[in-house]
Amino acid sequence: MTELPSLSGAEKTKLRGRGQTLPDGAWLGKEGVTPAFLVELNRQLDLHELVKLRFTGGQDRHVRADLCSAIESAAPCLCVGAVGHTALFWRAQATPELTA
């Protein structure tokens, strides 16, 4: 598993600000964290670095918190914020190699 950098509080705040204007990039229903969901989330993270996830399965907040932890481990990514039925996940994009 790739080691993710830690983010400061200010960096997380900046990412949450960017996330407010994002459309939902992924939806997680009552099926939970499935392989198909992880494929799509990883694809979105590779493309956009920051993905807004919408919980649609009617889970309570404790279940949503557990799902966020499971997603962080499985994706790998960082949950930079979660409010209500929405969570933001971030993973740094690979920096392109510099060519001389």
N, C-alpha and C positions, 0 to 999 in steps of 0.2 A: 504494500500500500504506500502511496506517495505521501510524504510528510507535507502537511499544509502549513503555510506560514500563519502565525498568530496575528490578529488584527487588534489595533488599539481601539479604545472607545470612540475616538474621533473618526477613525476610518470606518467603523461600523455605522456611525451616525451619518456619514457622507453616503455610504451605500444605501442605507434606509431612505435617505432623501431621494436618491436616484430611483429607488424602487417604487416610490409613490406614483410615478407617472408611467410605470411599466404596465403593459397588459398582462393578464395571467398567461404564464408560459407552460404551466403543467397543472393537472388536476389529479387529486388523489381521492378516490372513492372508498366505499366500504370494503373493497377487495384488499386494500392495504398496499404495502410495498411489494409489488410483483416484479418479476424480471422484465416484463414489458414496460412497466413504469420506469424502472431504473435505466433502461436503454434510452427512453425518450428524455428523461431528466439529464442524463449524461450528454446526449446530443445537444440539448438546449444550453447546458453549461459550457460545452465546447464552443458553441456559436456565440453566446452572449455574455458569458462570465457571471452575470447576475440574473437569476430566474425567480419570478414570483409564482408561488405555488398556492393553489386554492384547495382547501379541504372540502369535499362535497359529500362525505359519507355520514354527516351528522354526529361525528365523534365529540365527546366532551373534551375539555381543555387538557385534562391529564393524559388522555389517549393521544391527543394531538402533540403534546410535548414528547411523549414516548416515540411517536412516529418521526418527529424531527430528529431525535437522537439516532433512530434506526437509519434514516436517510443519510445523515452525516457520515455514519460508518460505512454504509453500503455504496455511496456514490463515488468517491469521497468528496465532501464539500463542507462548507461551514454554514450554519444557520446564523444569519446576521440580525434577524429580527422576526418575531412572530406576534401577531395581534389578531385575536378572533380566529377567523377561518382562513387567514392568509399568513404565509411565511415566505421569507426571502432567503434564498440559498446562493452562496458565492463560491466560486473556485477560480483562482487566477488562471488566465489563459497562458498557454505556453508562449514565451517570447520568441519571435522569429530570430533565427541566427543572423548576426550581422555579416554581410558580405563585403569584402574589401574591393 
